[in-house]
Amino acid sequence: MNATAHSATDTLNVDQAELEKFSKLASKWWDPESEFKPLHAINPLRLGWILDQAGALSGKNVLDVGCGGGILAESMAAQGATVTGIDLAEKSLKVAKLHGLESGIAVTYETVSAEDHAAQHPGTYDIVTCMEMLEHVPDPSSIVQACATLVKPGGWVFFSTLNRNPKSFLFAIVGAEYLLRMLPKGTHSYESFIKPSELSAAARAAGLLTTRLNGMEYNPITDRYKLSGDTSVNYLLATRREA
């Protein structure tokens, strides 16, 4: 994991091919039977896990980094939070805004990088979430640093991503993309997966203290996800900014 932090004036921390990949799928964000079915399936787990750590969201100022079509952002806003979602995929944000008009759930969406938003709004948010996003950028540690800058002292930053080991390659790429076809081929690059120790180290370097680590397991027979202690494939990391 590259530990070099980028300033707001540096080249955007984005992989153009990744942006184009999600742009092509943008219209399907809110179709629970589409390529985004796994995100819809895990969203209640993600939301419940955040609530378990941070408590009620009502009245809290929340930022969702890499919000995509707004699945998590809307669910947090529905809990009473004031939510801002940021992403660099403009087509996904258009879908998010349109869905918000249909659902009546208010979320503010902005096309901006985490680094630039951090330069403009340091110490602004009670909670920052960055879920299923770090494995899609060239420099994940720069995103971690931006999240740490954006959150208030004592505030929460929540991450989720994919571990890097033979099992995760087998399950997340071979299984999910080629055998079960839950995701389009090429959704993930194994080299971009991040070990929990690497993410924890980047968080620590950014002034974030790790408070909890959980795995997220998929059972192909029941077609269900559950939280567990097995972090070998998908995992969630809860951190707090030092007060």
C-alpha positions as CSV (number, residue, x, y, z in Angstrom):
1,M,0.0,0.0,0.0
2,N,1.6,3.2,-1.1
3,A,2.1,5.5,1.9
4,T,2.6,8.7,-0.1
5,A,0.0,11.3,0.6
6,H,-1.1,13.6,-2.2
7,S,-1.8,17.3,-1.8
8,A,-5.0,18.8,-3.3
9,T,-3.0,20.2,-6.2
10,D,-1.5,16.8,-7.3
11,T,-3.0,14.6,-10.0
12,L,-6.3,13.2,-9.0
13,N,-6.0,9.9,-7.2
14,V,-8.2,8.1,-9.7
15,D,-7.9,5.3,-12.2
16,Q,-9.7,6.4,-15.3
17,A,-10.5,2.8,-16.3
18,E,-12.2,2.3,-13.0
19,L,-14.3,5.4,-13.5
20,E,-15.3,4.3,-17.0
21,K,-16.2,0.9,-15.7
22,F,-18.7,2.2,-13.1
23,S,-20.0,4.9,-15.6
24,K,-21.0,2.2,-18.0
25,L,-23.0,0.5,-15.2
26,A,-24.4,3.7,-13.7
27,S,-28.0,3.2,-14.8
28,K,-28.2,-0.1,-12.9
29,W,-27.1,1.2,-9.4
30,W,-30.6,0.9,-7.9
31,D,-31.6,-2.4,-9.6
32,P,-31.2,-5.0,-6.8
33,E,-30.9,-7.8,-9.4
34,S,-28.2,-6.1,-11.4
35,E,-24.4,-6.1,-11.1
36,F,-24.9,-4.1,-8.0
37,K,-26.9,-6.9,-6.3
38,P,-24.1,-7.7,-3.8
39,L,-24.0,-4.0,-2.7
40,H,-27.8,-4.1,-2.0
41,A,-27.4,-7.4,-0.2
42,I,-24.6,-6.2,2.1
43,N,-26.0,-2.7,2.7
44,P,-28.1,-3.6,5.8
45,L,-25.1,-5.3,7.3
46,R,-22.9,-2.3,6.6
47,L,-25.5,0.1,8.1
48,G,-26.1,-2.0,11.2
49,W,-22.3,-2.3,11.8
50,I,-21.9,1.5,11.6
51,L,-24.8,2.0,14.0
52,D,-23.3,-0.6,16.4
53,Q,-20.1,1.5,16.6
54,A,-21.3,5.1,16.3
55,G,-24.7,4.9,17.8
56,A,-27.8,6.7,16.4
57,L,-27.1,8.8,13.3
58,S,-29.8,11.3,13.9
59,G,-28.4,14.9,13.9
60,K,-24.9,13.7,12.9
61,N,-23.0,15.1,9.9
62,V,-21.9,12.2,7.8
63,L,-19.7,12.0,4.6
64,D,-19.8,9.0,2.3
65,V,-16.5,8.9,0.2
66,G,-16.9,7.1,-3.1
67,C,-20.7,7.1,-2.7
68,G,-21.5,5.8,-6.2
69,G,-25.2,5.7,-6.8
70,G,-26.0,6.5,-3.1
71,I,-27.1,3.2,-1.7
72,L,-25.3,3.6,1.7
73,A,-25.7,7.4,1.7
74,E,-29.5,7.2,1.4
75,S,-29.7,4.6,4.1
76,M,-27.7,6.7,6.5
77,A,-29.8,9.8,5.6
78,A,-32.9,7.7,6.3
79,Q,-31.6,7.3,9.9
80,G,-31.7,11.1,10.4
81,A,-28.1,12.0,9.5
82,T,-27.2,15.0,7.3
83,V,-25.3,13.2,4.6
84,T,-22.9,14.3,1.9
85,G,-21.8,11.9,-0.8
86,I,-18.8,12.5,-2.9
87,D,-17.5,10.6,-6.0
88,L,-15.7,11.3,-9.3
89,A,-18.0,9.2,-11.4
90,E,-20.5,11.9,-12.6
91,K,-22.9,9.4,-14.2
92,S,-23.2,7.6,-10.9
93,L,-23.9,10.8,-9.1
94,K,-26.6,11.8,-11.6
95,V,-28.3,8.4,-10.8
96,A,-27.9,9.1,-7.1
97,K,-29.5,12.5,-7.4
98,L,-32.4,11.2,-9.4
99,H,-33.0,8.4,-7.0
100,G,-33.0,10.9,-4.1
101,L,-35.8,12.8,-5.9
102,E,-37.8,9.6,-6.2
103,S,-37.2,8.4,-2.7
104,G,-37.6,11.8,-1.0
105,I,-34.4,11.2,1.0
106,A,-32.2,14.2,1.0
107,V,-28.5,13.7,0.4
108,T,-26.0,16.3,-0.9
109,Y,-23.9,14.9,-3.8
110,E,-20.7,16.5,-5.0
111,T,-18.3,15.6,-7.8
112,V,-15.0,16.0,-5.9
113,S,-12.1,14.0,-4.8
114,A,-11.6,13.0,-1.1
115,E,-8.3,14.9,-1.1
116,D,-9.8,18.1,-2.4
117,H,-12.8,17.9,-0.1
118,A,-10.5,17.4,2.8
119,A,-8.6,20.5,1.9
120,Q,-11.9,22.5,1.8
121,H,-13.6,20.9,4.8
122,P,-11.1,19.7,7.4
123,G,-12.6,18.5,10.7
124,T,-16.2,18.8,9.5
125,Y,-17.8,15.4,9.9
126,D,-18.9,13.3,12.8
127,I,-18.6,10.2,10.7
128,V,-16.8,9.4,7.4
129,T,-17.5,6.2,5.5
130,C,-15.4,4.8,2.7
131,M,-16.8,1.4,1.7
132,E,-15.8,-0.9,-1.2
133,M,-13.8,2.0,-2.7
134,L,-10.1,1.8,-1.6
135,E,-9.4,-1.2,-3.9
136,H,-10.3,0.9,-6.9
137,V,-7.9,3.8,-6.5
138,P,-4.1,4.0,-7.2
139,D,-3.1,5.4,-3.8
140,P,-5.5,4.2,-1.0
141,S,-3.4,5.6,1.8
142,S,-4.1,9.1,0.3
143,I,-7.8,8.4,0.7
144,V,-7.3,7.2,4.3
145,Q,-5.4,10.4,5.1
146,A,-8.2,12.5,3.5
147,C,-10.8,10.7,5.6
148,A,-8.8,11.3,8.8
149,T,-8.6,15.0,7.9
150,L,-12.3,15.3,7.2
151,V,-13.5,13.8,10.4
152,K,-13.8,15.7,13.7
153,P,-11.4,14.8,16.6
154,G,-13.0,11.8,18.3
155,G,-15.1,11.1,15.2
156,W,-15.5,7.8,13.4
157,V,-14.1,6.7,10.1
158,F,-15.4,3.4,8.7
159,F,-13.7,1.4,5.9
160,S,-14.5,-1.8,4.0
161,T,-12.4,-3.5,1.4
162,L,-10.9,-6.8,0.2
163,N,-8.0,-8.7,1.8
164,R,-5.1,-9.8,-0.4
165,N,-4.4,-13.6,-0.2
166,P,-5.0,-16.7,-2.2
167,K,-8.5,-17.2,-0.7
168,S,-9.6,-13.7,-1.6
169,F,-8.4,-14.2,-5.1
170,L,-10.4,-17.5,-5.3
171,F,-13.6,-16.1,-3.7
172,A,-13.7,-12.5,-4.9
173,I,-12.4,-12.9,-8.4
174,V,-12.6,-16.5,-9.6
175,G,-15.8,-17.3,-7.7
176,A,-17.7,-14.0,-7.8
177,E,-16.7,-12.8,-11.3
178,Y,-16.2,-16.0,-13.2
179,L,-18.1,-18.9,-11.6
180,L,-21.1,-17.3,-9.8
181,R,-21.1,-14.3,-12.1
182,M,-22.2,-12.1,-9.3
183,L,-20.0,-9.3,-10.6
184,P,-18.8,-8.3,-14.1
185,K,-15.5,-9.8,-15.1
186,G,-12.7,-7.4,-14.3
187,T,-14.5,-5.7,-11.5
188,H,-11.6,-6.2,-9.2
189,S,-7.8,-6.3,-9.6
190,Y,-6.1,-8.7,-7.1
191,E,-3.0,-6.4,-6.9
192,S,-5.2,-3.6,-5.5
193,F,-6.6,-5.7,-2.6
194,I,-5.4,-4.5,0.8
195,K,-4.4,-6.5,3.8
196,P,-6.0,-5.5,7.2
197,S,-2.5,-4.9,8.6
198,E,-1.8,-2.5,5.7
199,L,-5.0,-0.6,6.1
200,S,-4.5,-0.4,9.9
201,A,-1.0,0.9,9.4
202,A,-2.2,3.6,7.0
203,A,-5.0,4.6,9.4
204,R,-2.5,4.8,12.3
205,A,-0.2,7.0,10.2
206,A,-3.1,9.3,9.5
207,G,-4.0,9.6,13.2
208,L,-6.8,7.1,13.3
209,L,-7.1,4.4,16.0
210,T,-8.5,1.0,15.0
211,T,-11.3,0.0,17.2
212,R,-12.9,-3.0,15.5
213,L,-12.2,-5.4,12.6
214,N,-14.9,-7.7,11.2
215,G,-15.2,-10.0,8.3
216,M,-18.1,-10.3,5.9
217,E,-18.9,-13.7,4.6
218,Y,-21.1,-14.9,1.7
219,N,-22.8,-18.2,1.6
220,P,-23.6,-19.1,-2.0
221,I,-26.1,-21.8,-1.0
222,T,-28.3,-19.5,1.0
223,D,-27.3,-16.4,-1.0
224,R,-26.8,-14.5,2.2
225,Y,-24.1,-12.4,3.8
226,K,-23.2,-12.3,7.4
227,L,-20.7,-10.5,9.7
228,S,-18.1,-12.8,11.2
229,G,-14.6,-12.9,12.6
230,D,-13.2,-14.3,9.3
231,T,-11.5,-11.3,7.6
232,S,-9.8,-13.4,4.9
233,V,-11.9,-12.0,2.0
234,N,-14.2,-9.0,2.7
235,Y,-13.6,-7.0,5.9
236,L,-14.7,-3.9,7.7
237,L,-12.4,-1.7,9.8
238,A,-13.7,0.8,12.3
239,T,-11.4,3.7,13.4
240,R,-11.6,6.9,15.4
241,R,-9.6,10.1,15.1
242,E,-7.6,10.8,18.1
243,A,-9.2,13.6,20.1
